[in-house]
Amino acid sequence: QVQLVESGGGLVQAGGSLRLSCAVSGLTFGTYGMAWFRQAPGKEREYVVGSTRSSSTYYADSVKGRFTISRDKAKNTVFLQMHSLKPEDTAVYYCAASRYYTGSHWNEYDYWGQGTQVTVSS
């Protein structure tokens, strides 16, 4: 059974930092592309960043220079380090896994976590 479990969300002031984690089990971690998406109330799910099987990364323009994705293969975990947070970063953040895709279309991903809330106060 594949499981993706996010953690690390919370409330932070604008300009602050958070690190999200996504613990992955039930699949061969190194053979999957991983991505982070987010969804704010009343808005569509938005691509944040993707990491291919070879660890190439692709960031949404809105987070470039502020967010960093990384993988710990020994722990089967993907991280999202977020700096210089803005109120518009407020959303539920989801990690996702895909065997063959790491683009921005959320419906191409095979597995999803339950999400973790990030709230940035102004």
HELIX and SHEET records of a PDB file:
HELIX    1   1 PHE A   29  THR A   31  5                                   3    
HELIX    2   2 PRO A   87  ASP A   89  5                                   3    
HELIX    3   3 TRP A  106  GLU A  108  5                                   3    
SHEET    1   A 4 GLN A   3  SER A   7  0                                        
SHEET    2   A 4 LEU A  18  SER A  25 -1                                        
SHEET    3   A 4 THR A  77  MET A  82 -1                                        
SHEET    4   A 4 PHE A  67  ASP A  72 -1                                        
SHEET    1   B 6 GLY A  10  GLN A  13  0                                        
SHEET    2   B 6 THR A 116  SER A 121  1                                        
SHEET    3   B 6 ALA A  91  SER A  98 -1                                        
SHEET    4   B 6 GLY A  33  GLN A  39 -1                                        
SHEET    5   B 6 GLU A  46  SER A  51 -1                                        
SHEET    6   B 6 THR A  57  TYR A  59 -1                                        
SHEET    1   C 4 GLY A  10  GLN A  13  0                                        
SHEET    2   C 4 THR A 116  SER A 121  1                                        
SHEET    3   C 4 ALA A  91  SER A  98 -1                                        
SHEET    4   C 4 TYR A 111  TRP A 112 -1                                        
END                                                                             
